[in-house]
Structures are given as C-alpha cells and as structure tokens.
Amino acid sequence: MLASPPQQITQLLRAWEAGDGVARESVVNLVYDHVRAIAACSLRHAPGATLTPTEIAHEALLRILGAEAGWQDRRHFFHVIAQATRQILVDAARRRHADKRGGAVERIDIAEAAEQIASADSDAQLLRIDAALAELGRSDQRRARTIELVYFGGYSRAEIAATLDVSEGTVDRDLRLARAWLKVAIEA
Amino acid sequence: MAADAVALAALDELLLLGAPERAAALQRWRREQGDEFHEFLLRLLAADSDASDPLAVVVGDAMRTLDLPAQPLQLGAYRLLQEIGSGGMGTVFLAERSDGAYAQQVAIKLLRGFPTRDGMRRLRQERQILATLDHPCIARLLDGGETPAGQPWLALEYVAGLPLGEWVAQHSPSRGQRLQLFEHVLAAVQHAHQRLVVHRDLKPANILVRSDGMPRLLDFGIAKLVEGDDGTRDTSTRVMTPAWASPEQQAGRPITTASDIYTLGLLLRDLLLGADARGGTTALDAELRGVVARATATDPALRYASAEAFAEDLARYRSGRPLRASADTPLYRLRKFLHRHRLGVAMAAAALVLAGMFVWRLDAERRRAVVAEANAANALAQARRESARAVAVNDFLVSLFGQADPANNRGAKPDARTLLEQGAARIETELKDQPEIRAALQQTLALAMRGLGEHERAEHLIQASIAATSGDSFDIGRLRADRIALLASIRARSGNRSGALEAADQALVLLDRIGDEDAERRVELENTRAMALKWLDRTDEAALALERVLALLPRLGSREAEHRAYATDNLAHVREAQGRWDDAQQTAFAAAAAFRALRGNDSHPEPQAVSAYAASLLLMRGEAAAARGLYEKVLSEQRKLFEASDRRLTNTETGLARSLLRLGDAAAAKPLLDTALARCEKSFGDHVRCPLTLQIMGEWNNAYGDRALALTQLAEAVALREDDKEIPERSRWSARLALAVAECRGGEKAAAKSVATALAALLADMHVAPGDKRHFEHQAQACSDRH
C-alpha cells in the first residue's frame, strides 16, 4: 500500500487535473494512508517527540512523489496533504471524544484527570474548528484552504501563494480575515 | 449563513481603513445590513485585534495527543516488550530476540523523523561507525534498520543500572570513588573520540552505573543520527539537553570533541557536588575547581585538548602531583589560532597539518615547518572559497582533528597517520556517489599527509582528486589549478623537483587560460617554481620567478609582509647560487629585516635563522669580523629561545667557531666546538648530522691540539661527506682539503698532491665564494710551507 510508484501517482494527478473525480479520490486516499502511517509511527505522547505538520507534509511529499517531482505536481499535493493531516487529527479527536462520552474511565489521579479534561476540551475545540472551517469553505473556498495550508500543512506563505495562485499579500489578507472569522465562529 | 461572504467582504474593507473612516464605514454597514450584522462586524474586528491564536494551540495539542495504535511489535530479529522511555530522540522499548538464536534483552530506539534516501544512507554509514565502538564502558550498538514505513531504529545493549545522579544519592560514594568512576567515563569518551565519534548529548541520565560500580555510557553518537549531518535542521530541532550543552552547541555552531569535554566538566562538578543519601557532598578545592574551569571554558580552544588530558589531570590530582599548567604553550596558541579561523575546510586541514608538525617536529626542520604552515594557510584560504563543499569537508575533518591533536599523544607514539589512512578509506567507501565532495576531501587529506611527510600517499590522493576535477567553468578551472598547485608543493617537498616544476607550470598555464588573476595563487606557484628551479641549478630562471613574486606582492594586501619575508629569503639563496655574493648579502639582510617586521620582534626563531644565514654569507665573502659579530648576536638570542640540546644551536656555534678561527682566535673557538660536538654525540650517538662541526674540530686539533686525533676526526668527516649524496661536491672537496692538509703536516709526502688537487677544484668552482677561496688558499699554504 505504501509503495506506490511515483509514475502511477503522476498518472492519477493528470487524470484528476482533467476532471476525473475518481482519480482525485484515489489520490486523496493514498495521501491519507501515507500521512497516517507517518503520524502513527512517530507521534508519541511524549513532549518533544511530536512531529510538526511541516515535517509530516515534507515527509509525505517525499514518500509519495519522490525528491524529483516537478513543482506543478508538488503544488497539487500541498493541499491534499494538509487535508489528510486535518482529517487524521479530527478522526482521532472524534474517537477520543466518543470514548469519553462512554464514561467508562475511572479517575484516581487528580493531575491525570485534569489533563484528560484539558485534552477533552481541546478535542471539542478541534471539532468545532473543523465544522467552522467546513462552513467557511462553502462560502469562501480559497480562504478556508489558506487556513488548512497554514495550520494543517505548515507551509510557508510563499508556498501557499504558489499553491493557490495568488500573491503573498493576498495570502496574508486572507489569513487575517479567515482567522478572525473562525475565532468568532468557534466562540459562538 | 449566506451573509458570510458579505461579512468577509465588509471585514476586508474595514481592515484597510484608518480609525475615522472605519467608524463611518461601520455606520454605513449598520444602515445597510442591520444591527445584528453590525454587532457581528464588531466581534470580527475584536477577534482580529486579539493576538491569540486558538487554531495553532488546538492543532498543536491534537498533534501531541495523537494516539494511533500502529506501533510495530516486531523489528528485525527483535520482539518489542514494553516502552521504557521517550524523549527528543524518539521512543525506547525493551525488546528481546525473537528468532530464538539466544536469549538477549536489548533496548530498541525508534528514532524520530523520516530521513530522505540520502539521509538514510548516511545513517547506515554512521551506524557502521558506531558499531565499531568497543569499550567496556560504552553500551554497544548491536543492530539497526528501518521499519516498513521507513522509520529508522537501533538495537542497543540493554544496561541494567542506576543513572549517575541516583547512584550518588543511593550509594553515598566517597570523593575518591566518584573520581574513579569519572575517570572510567573519560576513558570511554576518549575511546569514542579516537574513533571520530562525538557523543553530543552527555548527561547524567545517559550514564548508568551498574551493580559492579562500573559506568556505562548510553547513546554515543546517536544524537547525530537523529539530527542528520546535512545541516538542514535548524537549531530548534537539534538534539541536546540545554542544561548540559556547550555554548557552541547552544549557539548552533559546529560540535566537536571539545563540546563533549565541556559537558564532562559540568558532569564532574555535578558529580562531586551531588548530595548523597546522608546529605553529604564533596567539596571542590581550588585545584578541582581549576580542573572544572578548564574543562568548561567558554572558548573551546581553552579546554582540555582531549578526554585523556582531562583524565590525566584528575589522576595527577588524585596522586597529589601538580596539575598541568594551562599556560601559554605553543599548543595552546595553536589551538587558539585554529579556533579563531575555524570557518570552513581551511582550518580543519591546517589543524591536521599543524598538528602533524607539532607531533613530528623532531623529524622536521623548524623552518620547513614554518613554510609548511604558511603553505597550509594559503591552501586553506583557497579552500575557504569553496563554501559549497566546506560543510561536509569540515565536519569530517573536525572529527579527525580531535584525534590528531598532539596533546592526545604526548609521550606515546601518535597514530595520526593511521587515522588519516582510515579517513582516506572512509571517503572511498562512503563518498562513492559524491565525487565532488570526495575530491575535496582527498585534497584536504593530501594536505594533511604532506604535513606528516607521507609524500607518496599525499601524491596519490591529490592525483585522484585532480582526476575527478574536470570541467570548463571558471570555478572548476580554479579548483583544478589549486589542486595541481598542491601536487607541485607535495612533489617539491618529496624532492621530486622536476615533477614539482612541471605541475607548477601546468597550474600557471591553467590560471592564464581561465583568466584567474588572483595574486596569492600565483605567488605560491612562482615560489614553488623558483625553489624547484634553484635545486635544478636553473638559477637564472629561479631568480626571474622570484622577481615576479616580488612584483606581485603589493597586490596581496594583509599577507604581503609574510610573503615578502619568505620570497626575499628565497631570493637571497638564489643570488648565492648565482654567485652574486654582494646581492645575496644585501637580500639576506633584507629578509632578516622582513622576518623581524613580520614577527614583531627579534626573539623569534625565524629572524634568527635568517640572520644566521646572513652571517654565513659574511663569512663566505671574507668578512670574518662582521660574521663573528652577527653570529654572536644570533647565538645569544637562540640560547634564550631554545633548550641547550637544540640542534639549531650547533649550526650557529659551528659558524661562530669558523669565524673565530679565521680571525685567529683559537681559544674562543674551542669551547664552542666542544659543546656542539658533545651535543651531537649525545643526541645521535654519531656524527652523521654534524660533519662540518667534526671537520672544523679536526682542523682546530690539527692546528692547535692533538694532531693524531685531528687525523681521525678529519678522516671520519671525509667519509661522512663521501657518503652523503645530497650535498654539493664543494663540501666534499673542503673536507678532503682539510684532511690532506693534516696528512701533509704529518709528513705524508703524497698528501701535497691531494692538497693541490682539492684546492684547484675549490678555486675552479663558481659556487665557492671569494672569502672561502682565500681561506682555502691560506689553508693549503700550511702544506706548501712545509715542502
């Protein structure tokens, strides 16, 4: 599953560009699997051992496309990878959230309990962001993507500008607007 | 909410406006979209001006708490049993062999991150190096590999023991026990440093004390595996523990063995001050404070040169001997110099060359060493320009240097040669696919080999490097010229003068072709050519080359003074070889002055050596009184500079004695000759290295002392001269003349003819100066007077 020859990927990308919806889905699934494998093997709960979205994105790109991939192909992947990372984080939060609602956990350690509550809060917050981001995407896809690329992809503004085909100034403006909008949306 | 698009457009507009316009626009939106919309805009503006970033916080939390159940249960031949720790480098598991080969528990370390293909290859190579660490106090690297997903892992010897801090707390060791333990730690670190492995992350948690009281160091060199050595990670992702990291490490500068020394100093202080179970600590007296201070000096050049030197001082302390002074030794100054210039390939190679010089200084003439230093510095200045290659090369050499440091080898036979051989072998296997970097390293190793006098190896390496340097660009051309120039200097050093000349010519042609006008390169090459030409007796061409050098000097800037001194000195020798005695004399005085200016004063071996040469010219030209005065000055300076056993004193004493003899002061000459000859006999057991001194002593005995002894001494001097194929014929004739004159005085009839033959040969030789010719005639007179 992980050893997808770059050539096959390139073909899928071409098909996707030509409007093939199935091809897009294949690419997205493939990226998701890769990103998940990367995260699974290295993200441990120890502080300091955490990979950043940038590292994941970098690694996923190398593994899927290889080092020689052209810029056009990379650009396509930036967003898919950021989406995959977002999806993986949201899935995990959703699973934990469901566990906790089950209420089967006995708590004896106050510190641990406090941490659990904090992380539960954080999970709920992530789910709210996910929903708000989906809503933003419906009315303003570009600004939603900017947020995904920044926070879940860890890309630089230059990379984002190239991916979305806008100026870096526009990236800054979009980010400022979308960030304010999301903050208000998750407070509500 | 279809209003979102409108709200975002409104916000976009508002953010571009100044405060008064913004208030007006808000009122407009209120009129057009109503109160609720206005309220929403105010909240958006508030959120915008609030600097908090909940998204970043939440994503960071989610990354940290992500718990995907995909940990592999089996790696290579090992079954993972349980997680036993995790940290900046990755996660550690206790594991056991699952192939049933034998029962063995190991620690498996899953390293963080996913290296690229290049990174993975480097990691495998590095792993091979780590696997060679074999020391009872270092936990062994047993195996390694990658998970199916590509994450690297290592299998390490599993050590059951207490971390250093807990051991102190539980066992209440005495100060002696603590120091003893620490000396074992130092020995282990020394072992690794000698194999070019730097720990990079020493800390109490990485030192376990086993139940037998012996320490075991964990994770040697692992930090580098995680970091990678391609320099692409920034300081924030470097593996280190700030509390124990050296200043250079914290600043993200290159890490060397000196960085480990720093951390060891902190560890020693902590170990001695650490409270034990009874709450007792062990105080630091002034000497131990001195040891810690030396190890933890901010400037790496001021620290102990090696773990061994560190251990030696502790051993001295334990046995009550005085600690080694950290005074201003030549070595200290060398390290200091190296430290100041450590950017790029340059320094590291100079380090090796200079280290080699120090180690082998008994074999090498001081002046040759000094010239080598200058050449090394030049070659390095060139190398510095190749910044692209610099990082890889530097890394490699810095690690080699830790070992080549002469302080590591004081007393014992140093094995820097072996080390360089290993280095050469390493780049053969490891850099097969990176010909450019390999060629750069071959160049640097050639330079180092040259410093050690391994001319054949040096030539072999630089030839390989040159062969790998081809291309039409200016940069490649220049690089190739630099490497050919190094070949020329290696050949010059090994005595292959025509080869040196050929290479130097080739390099100059290449520089002309690419249009490189760099003066320093040309100065270097013209110097090499001049020396080779002089040796080939093509003295007029040699003089021309040196004149070109002198013409280029004003373009050298800050290095003009240095090159002027060497070029002038060389020119004096060439003038002598041309038989232009007065020019040679003036030039030698100018060279001595140039060296005085260069070194800032007279009390330096170089100006003194050149002055001694000027004195010898005075004597040759027949100015014996002036020669005596200058020799006396030189000798009194050299006695301050050198130990009484130094061979350089022999040359000056002999020269002074010759001057005195020509002035008829036999009484003053005698003690000088006695001292010089006794030193020679004591140092070498024979007279092979001082035939001239022996000859002059024989001449003295013949004229003023024991004539039978004179005959023995002169016969031996002649035999030594006959055996030496390196010297010019006139030196042999001079010895033969002295012997024949003594035999003649002894009444041997046939000797008169020998005297005449020798004298005729000397008078006919254009390389014999007028003063010497007069002296030989005068000497021969003693024989004809009798007959």
Interface residues (C-beta under 8 A of the other chain):
Chain A: L2 R36 A37 I38 A39 A40 C41 S42 L43 R44 H45 A46 P47 G48 A49 T50 L51 T52 P53 E55 E59 L62 R63 A67 I88 L89 A92 A93 R96 S119 S122 D123 Q125 L126 I129 E135 L136 S139 D140 R143 I147 Y151 F152 R173 R176 L177 R179 A180 W181 L182 K183 V184 I186 E187
Chain B: M1 A2 D4 A5 A7 L8 L11 D12 L15 F40 R43 L44 L45 A47 D48 D50 S52 D53 P54 L55 A56 V57 V58 V59 G60 D61 A62 M63 R64 T65 L66 D67 L68 P69 A70 Q71 P72 S86 G87 G88 G90 T91 L110 R112 G113 F114 T116 R117 T147 P148 A149 G150 Q151
